[in-house]
């Protein structure tokens, strides 16, 4: 499952690494958009297969952020 950015913004912090197990609702990263910080969380239990963004990176709406298995 690939998680995409709900809106354009800037990645402030990535909390996980590739290969890390996450739980449903666990924060994965913070996306700042329009001066508001938005927690992007894991939609289900799983493992981070790929991180496609890094701290400070600008993203567009719909851009892939991470892949969860």
PEQUIQUI-V18836 format. One record per pair of residues at least 4 apart in sequence whose C-alpha atoms are under 7 Angstrom apart, sorted by the first residue. I is the first residue (numbers start at 1). J is the second residue. Records with the same first field share a line. If there is no record, write none. Layout:
BEGIN
I->J ; J
END
This chain:
BEGIN
1->67 ; 68 ; 69
2->64 ; 66 ; 67 ; 68
3->64 ; 65 ; 66 ; 67
4->62 ; 63 ; 64 ; 65
5->61 ; 62 ; 63 ; 64 ; 65
6->61 ; 62
7->60 ; 61 ; 62
8->33 ; 59 ; 60 ; 61
9->31 ; 32 ; 33 ; 58 ; 59 ; 60
10->31 ; 32 ; 33 ; 56 ; 57 ; 58 ; 59
11->30 ; 31 ; 32 ; 54 ; 55 ; 56 ; 57 ; 58
12->30 ; 31 ; 32 ; 55 ; 56
13->29 ; 30 ; 55
14->28 ; 29 ; 30 ; 54 ; 55
15->28 ; 29
16->20 ; 28
18->48 ; 49 ; 50 ; 51
19->47 ; 48 ; 49
20->47 ; 48
21->46 ; 47 ; 48
22->26 ; 42 ; 45 ; 46 ; 47
23->42 ; 44 ; 45 ; 46
24->42 ; 43 ; 44 ; 45
25->41 ; 42 ; 43 ; 44
26->41 ; 42
27->39 ; 40 ; 41 ; 42
28->40 ; 41 ; 42
29->39 ; 40
30->37 ; 38 ; 39 ; 40
31->37 ; 38 ; 39 ; 40
32->36 ; 37 ; 38
33->37
46->68 ; 69
47->68 ; 69
48->67 ; 68 ; 69
49->67 ; 68 ; 69
50->66 ; 67
51->65 ; 66 ; 67
52->64 ; 65 ; 66
53->57 ; 65
59->63
END
